[in-house]
Amino acid sequence: MFSRNVGTIDRGLRIVLGLALLAGFFLNPDASLRWLYLVGIIPLVTGLMGTCPLYRIFGVSTCPISRS
């Protein structure tokens, strides 16, 4: 479907960051801007899929092997 443009280290960091932000959503029920933690869905999904739409727009790739 999409070619991979996110490398292994980048994917791992995105997944960890996404999970940390989502954990913050559930662990801080009294936070005033709690909904901002839901931004963690974006790095989590791009890390799991291995592709980033912004990387594609700017022509960036951290993946050593480009697959079509």
C-alpha positions in Angstrom: 0.0 0.0 0.0 2.5 2.6 1.1 6.3 2.4 0.8 8.2 2.4 4.0 10.1 5.5 4.8 10.5 5.1 8.6 13.6 3.3 9.8 13.9 0.8 12.7 15.1 3.2 15.4 12.7 5.9 14.2 9.8 3.4 14.4 10.8 2.3 17.9 10.9 5.9 19.2 7.6 6.7 17.6 5.9 3.7 19.2 7.4 4.4 22.7 6.4 8.1 22.4 2.9 7.3 21.3 2.4 4.7 24.1 3.8 7.2 26.6 1.4 10.0 25.5 -1.6 7.6 25.5 -0.6 6.4 29.0 -0.6 10.0 30.1 -4.1 10.4 28.9 -5.3 7.5 31.1 -3.1 8.3 34.1 -4.0 12.0 34.4 -7.8 12.1 34.5 -7.8 15.5 36.2 -5.5 17.3 33.7 -7.1 20.4 32.2 -5.9 19.8 28.6 -6.0 16.0 28.9 -7.2 15.6 25.3 -3.8 16.8 24.0 -2.4 13.4 25.1 -4.4 11.9 22.3 -1.9 13.3 19.8 0.1 10.2 20.8 -2.1 8.2 18.3 -0.2 9.8 15.4 3.3 8.6 16.3 1.9 5.3 17.4 0.1 4.6 14.1 3.0 5.9 11.9 5.4 3.8 13.9 3.3 0.7 13.6 2.7 1.2 9.9 6.3 2.2 9.1 5.3 5.1 6.9 5.0 8.8 7.6 2.9 11.1 5.4 5.0 14.1 6.3 8.2 12.3 5.4 6.7 11.5 2.0 5.7 15.1 1.4 9.2 16.4 2.2 11.0 13.5 0.5 12.7 12.2 3.7 13.4 8.6 4.5 15.1 7.1 7.5 14.6 3.6 6.2 17.9 2.1 4.8 16.0 0.0 2.2 13.3 1.7 0.3 10.5 -0.6 -0.7 7.8 0.3 -3.2 
